[in-house]
């Protein structure tokens, strides 16, 4: 899907007047409507792969993650495989999570894939897109749409920089917010995985390790809108150590080299 098409959908669904008003985060966007708009645009653009052999694995793990999240999110969680050249996943308000085949090939065990899907669910249950839209009154409506768009299509794992014609100060402010949001989604994702009682939250660490080995450490300048993988790994390890009641029963079994499928 073209970014301009999605930006138009986002603006139309949310309403520019609402974006610039001081309203609660969730009230600023109709999440279900936004999700339908994005899905329709992606389907019509041929971006969704409906016959991928990876659906067997995606749906197996996704069913467990979505069942865990269901009490906390009003819309049904659905998983779709999309086109892409490098590992990427993103979620859109309204319950849709999109994953591409390179990511599914990279996540070679259930724990790693569970971590990725739980991270995306973390964005939804914390209503991150709505919160970023609500922040638009401080950095400009259209600039925020561009930034949100960059995060959705750059993906939480891709490390794409923000460059939508923003002034440096504005870009830096939103990039900082984005890094904070990604860190929140990492923590929330780890807690979701732990709550499944089936998968190991260390899988998210293993997956970030693979991402670094495959794609490098990422962009290190001040406008980088995602934390470096090494920082995310350190933060997760600290979280696991600081909350033994939740994570103490899990161990770093070094299963990153074990393929379950």
Secondary structure, DSSP 8 states (H G I E B T S, - for coil): --HHHHHHHHHHHH-HHHHTS---TGGG--HHHHHHHHHHHHHHTT-EESS-TTHHHHHHHHHHHHHHHGGG-SS--EEEEE--SS--EEEETTTEEEEEHHHHHH--SHHHHHHHHHHHHHHHHTTHHHHHHHTHHHH-HHHHHHHHHHHHHH-TTT--B--SS--HHHHHHHHHHHHHHHHHHHHHHHHHHHHHSSS-THHHHHHHHHHHHHH-S---STTB-S--HHHHHHHHHHHHHH-HHHHTT-----GGG----
